Protein backbone atom coordinates (compact mmCIF):
# COMPACT_ATOMS: atom_id res chain seq x y z
CA UNK A 1 0.00 0.00 0.00
CA UNK A 2 1.19 3.51 -0.77
CA UNK A 3 2.79 5.56 2.00
CA UNK A 4 1.99 8.84 0.23
CA UNK A 5 0.57 11.67 2.32
CA UNK A 6 -1.98 14.32 1.47
CA UNK A 7 -0.23 17.68 1.94
CA UNK A 8 -2.40 20.70 2.85
CA UNK A 9 -0.84 24.16 2.61
CA UNK A 10 -2.26 26.79 4.96
CA UNK A 11 -4.27 29.52 3.23
CA UNK A 12 -6.02 32.78 4.02
CA UNK A 13 -9.60 32.04 5.04
CA UNK A 14 -12.18 32.09 2.26
CA UNK A 15 -15.70 33.48 2.74
CA UNK A 16 -17.40 31.08 0.27
CA UNK A 17 -19.09 27.99 1.72
CA UNK A 18 -20.86 24.87 0.44
CA UNK A 19 -22.60 22.04 2.31
CA UNK A 20 -20.88 18.67 2.62
CA UNK A 21 -22.91 15.65 3.76
CA UNK A 22 -20.78 13.16 5.70
CA UNK A 23 -20.81 11.41 9.07
CA UNK A 24 -20.57 13.75 12.06
CA UNK A 25 -17.25 12.33 13.29
CA UNK A 26 -15.60 12.98 9.92
CA UNK A 27 -17.09 16.46 9.82
CA UNK A 28 -15.48 17.27 13.18
CA UNK A 29 -12.09 16.12 11.89
CA UNK A 30 -12.51 18.25 8.77
CA UNK A 31 -13.40 21.27 10.91
CA UNK A 32 -10.16 20.75 12.87
CA UNK A 33 -8.19 20.72 9.59
CA UNK A 34 -10.05 23.83 8.41
CA UNK A 35 -9.28 25.65 11.65
CA UNK A 36 -5.59 24.77 11.48
CA UNK A 37 -5.07 25.43 7.76
CA UNK A 38 -7.77 28.04 7.02
CA UNK A 39 -8.56 26.03 3.88
CA UNK A 40 -12.31 25.92 3.08
CA UNK A 41 -13.98 22.56 3.75
CA UNK A 42 -14.91 22.26 0.09
CA UNK A 43 -11.27 22.50 -0.97
CA UNK A 44 -10.09 20.04 1.71
CA UNK A 45 -12.74 17.52 0.63
CA UNK A 46 -11.86 18.01 -3.05
CA UNK A 47 -8.16 17.41 -2.32
CA UNK A 48 -8.95 14.27 -0.33
CA UNK A 49 -11.24 12.92 -3.03
CA UNK A 50 -8.66 13.61 -5.76
CA UNK A 51 -5.97 11.93 -3.66
CA UNK A 52 -8.21 8.93 -3.09
CA UNK A 53 -9.11 8.61 -6.77
CA UNK A 54 -5.46 8.90 -7.81
CA UNK A 55 -4.37 6.29 -5.25
CA UNK A 56 -7.25 3.81 -5.20
CA UNK A 57 -6.51 0.10 -5.54
CA UNK A 58 -9.39 -2.15 -6.59
CA UNK A 59 -9.20 -5.74 -5.42
CA UNK A 60 -11.21 -8.69 -6.65
CA UNK A 61 -13.78 -10.10 -4.23
CA UNK A 62 -12.30 -13.21 -2.68
Backbone as a ProteinNet text record, in pm:
[ID]
protein_1_A
[PRIMARY]
XXXXXXXXXXXXXXXXXXXXXXXXXXXXXXXXXXXXXXXXXXXXXXXXXXXXXXXXXXXXXX
[TERTIARY]
84.4	0	88.6	43	119.2	136	251.4	279.3	267.3	211.3	198.6	110.1	135.3	57.5	-13.6	-127.8	-197.6	-142.2	-83.5	-22.9	-120.8	-154.6	-239.7	-154.7	-157.5	-83.6	-178.6	-141.6	-226.5	-257.7	-380.6	-427.3	-495.6	-517.4	-601.7	-745.7	-823.9	-959.9	-1046.7	-1124.9	-1218.2	-1355.9	-1435.1	-1569.5	-1675.7	-1644.2	-1740.4	-1758.1	-1882.3	-1908.9	-2003.1	-1996.2	-2086.1	-2111.5	-2232.4	-2260.5	-2189	-2148.6	-2088.2	-2161.7	-2214.3	-2291.1	-2208.8	-2160.9	-2077.9	-2113.7	-2058.1	-2080.8	-2027.1	-2091	-2057.1	-1912.3	-1861.7	-1724.7	-1623.1	-1649.5	-1560.1	-1570.4	-1690.2	-1709.1	-1627.7	-1626	-1547.9	-1398.9	-1350.4	-1208.9	-1177.8	-1270.3	-1250.8	-1250.3	-1337.2	-1339.8	-1207.9	-1146.7	-1016.4	-910.7	-912.9	-818.9	-844	-970.4	-1005.4	-953.9	-973	-928.4	-776.4	-705.2	-558.8	-502.5	-563.3	-507.3	-574.7	-695	-777.3	-816.3	-811.7	-856.4	-1005.9	-1087.3	-1230.5	-1257.2	-1363.6	-1398.3	-1410.2	-1472	-1490.8	-1357.4	-1258.4	-1127.2	-1056.9	-1068.4	-1008.7	-1070.6	-1204	-1273.9	-1233.4	-1227.3	-1185.6	-1046.3	-952.6	-815.7	-813.5	-891	-894.8	-956.7	-1061.7	-1124.5	-1028.5	-963	-866.5	-752.6	-703.3	-596.6	-645.1	-765.6	-821.5	-838.6	-891.2	-911	-777.1	-677.5	-545.6	-472.8	-510.2	-436.7	-520.6	-637.6	-725.1	-668.6	-685.6	-650.5	-778.6	-818.4	-939.4	-898	-951.2	-919.6	-1040.4	-1015	-1121.2	-1181	-1310.6	-1377.8	-1330.9	-1283.9	-1229.8	-1332.3
-119	0	124.8	227.3	351	421	478.2	555.7	704.8	742.9	884	955.2	1083.5	1166.8	1274.7	1317.3	1432.4	1556	1646.9	1768.5	1883.9	1951.7	2069.5	2190.6	2293.3	2415.9	2519.7	2580.6	2679.1	2793.4	2845.2	2952.2	3060	3175.7	3277.7	3227	3256.1	3204.3	3259.3	3172.3	3209.1	3233.6	3318.8	3347.6	3259.8	3192.8	3107.9	2975.2	2927.4	2799.2	2714.5	2582.1	2487.5	2373.8	2315.5	2204.2	2076.7	1997.4	1867	1769.1	1661	1565.5	1440	1428.5	1316.3	1284.3	1175.9	1140.8	1250.2	1267.4	1375	1366.3	1246.2	1233.1	1279.8	1250.1	1297.6	1448.7	1501.8	1646.5	1719.2	1667.1	1727.5	1728.3	1618.9	1611.8	1712	1725.9	1824.8	1966.6	1994.4	2126.6	2157.2	2055.8	2074.6	2110.8	2040.2	2071.9	2212.1	2249	2382.7	2490.1	2468.1	2565.3	2582.5	2471.6	2477	2537.5	2502.8	2542.9	2664.3	2696.6	2803.5	2773.1	2645.7	2603	2572.6	2621.1	2591.7	2440.6	2398.3	2256.2	2198.5	2272.9	2226	2189.7	2273.9	2249.7	2132	2118.8	2003.9	1874.6	1872.2	1752.4	1721.4	1823.1	1801.1	1740.7	1793.4	1741.1	1595.7	1563.7	1426.6	1331.1	1375.4	1291.7	1269.3	1376.7	1361.5	1267.2	1281.5	1193.5	1048.5	1028.2	893	832.3	910.2	861	827.3	912.8	889.7	771.3	732.9	628.7	506.5	493.7	381.3	252.5	143.8	10.2	-72.1	-133.7	-215.1	-361.9	-433.2	-574.5	-658.4	-774.4	-869.1	-922.9	-950.7	-1009.6	-1154.6	-1185.7	-1321	-1413.8
0	0	0	-64	-77.4	56.8	78.4	199.8	172.9	56.3	23	123.5	140.3	232.5	153.9	203.2	147.2	215.6	139.2	193.8	177.3	287.1	284.9	320.6	236.6	261.1	318.7	430.3	495.6	400.1	410	322.8	404.8	341	402.1	394.5	496.2	503.8	391.2	332.6	226.4	286.7	224.3	273.6	207.4	96.9	27.3	101	106.2	172.4	88.2	108.5	44.5	142.1	140.1	230.6	186.9	284.8	261.6	352.7	297.8	376.1	403	526.8	569.9	714.7	766.4	907.2	998.6	1112.2	1205.9	1254.8	1279.4	1328.9	1224	1097.8	991.8	975.7	992.3	981.6	1088.3	1210	1317.8	1283.4	1227.2	1189.1	1078.2	983.2	876.6	932	1029.6	1091.1	1162.1	1223.2	1286.7	1181.7	1066.8	958.9	905.6	890	841.1	936.7	1064.8	1164.7	1159.6	1147.7	1147.7	1019.2	904.5	775.6	713.6	760.1	701.8	557.4	520	387.8	398.4	303.9	308.2	304.6	372.9	375.5	235.2	146.2	8.9	-54.7	-36.4	-96.5	-29.9	101.6	170.9	119.8	110.7	63.5	-80.8	-166.1	-305.1	-312.1	-231.5	-232	-185.7	-83.3	-32.6	-134.3	-200.9	-302.7	-418.9	-466.1	-576.2	-536.7	-414.4	-366.1	-365.1	-313.8	-308.8	-446.8	-541.3	-677.1	-741.1	-721.9	-781	-718.7	-596.8	-525.1	-491.5	-550.7	-520.1	-580.5	-507.5	-554.3	-545	-656.5	-658.7	-656.4	-558	-542	-582.6	-634.2	-665.3	-536.4	-538	-422.5	-407.2	-289.7	-267.5	-210.5
[MASK]
++++++++++++++++++++++++++++++++++++++++++++++++++++++++++++++

